[in-house]
Amino acid sequence: MKNSATLSIAIIAIALLSVSCNKRCDLESEDISSGAVFTTNPGNEDQLVVIYPSAGNMTESMAGDYHINAIDSYASNFEVSFDGGLTKLPVNYSAYSILANPIIVGCDVWFEKNVEFDDINFVVDYTLTVHECKNGCDEARYLENYVLVPTIPSNYTVNYIVVNL
């Protein structure tokens, strides 16, 4: 029996209502200029959370280990807001971890972010499903795809999976 909890995060709500790419799938949930990433609160999916990295492109120097926890050298580089950005707080790493799943995409995309905990096998899968529209947009963007998740124990392995549709 598999004991797993699934956290599904739909990044652009309008895109979930539309299966086609007739409408532009602009990256409204990723503020490219400030680096802010909008997600939902684990355990309270109705609450909007904003993750504020201190700089962009930090994942380029993380050597594939995109799990940020209290002992990570990048831990102090993040703030979080549980009120849509009105107040920023240090991340409480005793309650949360941050995962990233960086990718280079075009400018017409939407994402599904799914984090699944397998407590029997001590594994966490962070699956990023990329829905890329083919609207002739040639602009490439590097997105780090941060998510706030419940604290991941140190004995767990994190898998970073990208599915392109």
C-alpha positions as a printed Julia matrix, in Angstrom:
165×3 Matrix{Float64}:
   0.0    0.0     0.0
   1.44   3.34   -0.99
   1.1    6.17    1.5
   1.36   9.31   -0.58
   0.08  12.83   -0.46
  -0.38  14.74   -3.66
  -0.14  18.49   -3.92
  -1.38  19.7    -7.29
  -0.66  23.26   -8.19
  -2.31  24.71  -11.29
  -0.31  27.72  -12.3
  -2.63  29.5   -14.69
  -6.25  28.91  -13.77
  -7.64  30.06  -17.1
  -5.49  27.55  -18.9
  -7.09  24.73  -16.94
 -10.44  25.75  -18.37
  -9.14  25.75  -21.9
  -7.44  22.72  -23.4
  -6.46  24.48  -26.59
  -3.82  27.13  -27.13
  -6.14  29.4   -29.07
  -5.72  31.9   -26.26
  -2.2   32.98  -25.38
  -0.85  31.11  -22.35
   1.19  33.99  -21.0
   3.18  33.39  -17.86
   0.99  35.5   -15.59
   1.96  33.51  -12.5
   5.69  34.13  -12.86
   6.74  37.73  -12.35
   9.87  37.69  -14.49
  10.99  41.15  -13.33
  10.92  40.49   -9.57
  11.39  36.74   -9.57
   8.26  36.27   -7.46
   6.55  32.92   -7.87
   2.89  32.47   -7.04
   1.83  29.08   -5.71
  -0.53  27.64   -3.11
   0.01  26.83    0.53
   0.58  23.12    1.23
  -2.32  21.94    3.35
  -4.39  25.01    2.47
  -4.6   25.04   -1.32
  -7.01  27.99   -1.25
  -4.33  30.28    0.19
  -2.09  32.11   -2.29
   1.6   32.03   -1.42
   4.28  34.16   -3.03
   7.88  32.93   -2.94
  10.5   35.66   -3.26
  13.99  34.51   -4.26
  16.65  37.18   -3.61
  18.0   36.76   -7.14
  17.19  35.05  -10.39
  19.02  32.08  -11.88
  20.18  30.68   -8.53
  19.36  27.17   -9.75
  22.15  27.38  -12.33
  24.69  26.93   -9.51
  22.76  24.31   -7.5
  24.28  21.35   -9.4
  20.91  19.62   -9.85
  20.02  19.66   -6.14
  16.98  21.93   -6.17
  15.76  21.1    -2.65
  16.16  24.13   -0.4
  15.94  23.37    3.32
  17.24  24.93    6.55
  20.83  23.72    6.07
  21.03  24.61    2.38
  23.42  27.44    1.5
  20.55  29.13   -0.39
  18.05  28.97    2.53
  18.46  32.62    3.53
  17.9   33.75   -0.08
  14.13  33.24    0.09
  11.2   35.0     1.66
   7.57  33.94    1.55
   4.24  35.72    1.79
   0.99  34.06    2.79
  -1.11  37.17    2.14
  -0.45  37.74   -1.56
   2.67  39.85   -1.03
   1.57  42.3     1.64
   4.06  40.94    4.16
   7.25  38.99    3.48
   8.64  36.57    6.05
  11.68  34.31    6.24
  10.77  30.76    5.25
  10.0   28.56    8.25
  12.08  25.57    7.22
  10.83  23.51   10.17
   7.43  23.53    8.43
   8.37  23.94    4.75
  10.92  23.16    2.08
  11.28  24.84   -1.28
  11.74  22.86   -4.47
  12.72  24.16   -7.88
  12.43  22.52  -11.28
  14.16  24.88  -13.74
  13.47  24.84  -17.44
  13.89  26.96  -20.55
  10.58  27.52  -22.35
   8.98  29.79  -24.9
   6.77  32.68  -23.89
   3.44  30.91  -24.51
   3.22  28.14  -21.9
   1.35  27.05  -18.83
   2.42  24.59  -16.17
   1.01  21.97  -13.91
   3.18  21.46  -10.84
   2.62  18.25   -8.92
   4.54  17.18   -5.84
   3.95  13.65   -4.59
   5.31  12.24   -1.33
   5.88   8.47   -1.18
   6.43   7.87    2.53
   6.99   4.13    2.09
   9.92   4.51   -0.3
  11.16   7.87    1.09
  10.79   9.61   -2.27
   9.36  12.92   -3.39
   8.54  13.42   -7.07
   8.24  17.0    -8.33
   6.65  16.72  -11.76
   6.48  19.8   -13.95
   4.12  19.31  -16.87
   4.74  21.9   -19.56
   1.95  22.81  -21.97
   3.63  24.87  -24.67
   1.53  26.69  -27.21
   2.8   26.94  -30.74
   1.89  30.56  -31.45
   5.12  31.47  -33.21
   6.76  33.01  -30.15
  10.55  32.72  -30.36
  11.4   34.34  -27.01
  12.99  31.88  -24.58
  12.64  32.22  -20.81
  14.51  30.52  -18.0
  12.02  29.75  -15.22
  13.0   28.16  -11.93
   9.5   26.92  -10.96
   9.78  27.17   -7.18
   7.14  25.55   -5.0
   6.61  25.59   -1.26
   6.01  22.1     0.15
   5.85  20.51    3.6
   9.32  19.9     5.04
  11.07  17.03    3.27
  13.01  14.76    5.64
  16.74  14.45    4.96
  16.47  10.71    4.23
  14.15  11.3     1.24
  15.25  11.38   -2.38
  13.77  14.12   -4.56
  13.18  13.38   -8.25
  12.72  16.28  -10.67
  10.57  15.27  -13.63
   9.66  17.38  -16.67
   6.88  16.29  -19.03
   6.45  18.27  -22.24
   3.02  18.18  -23.86
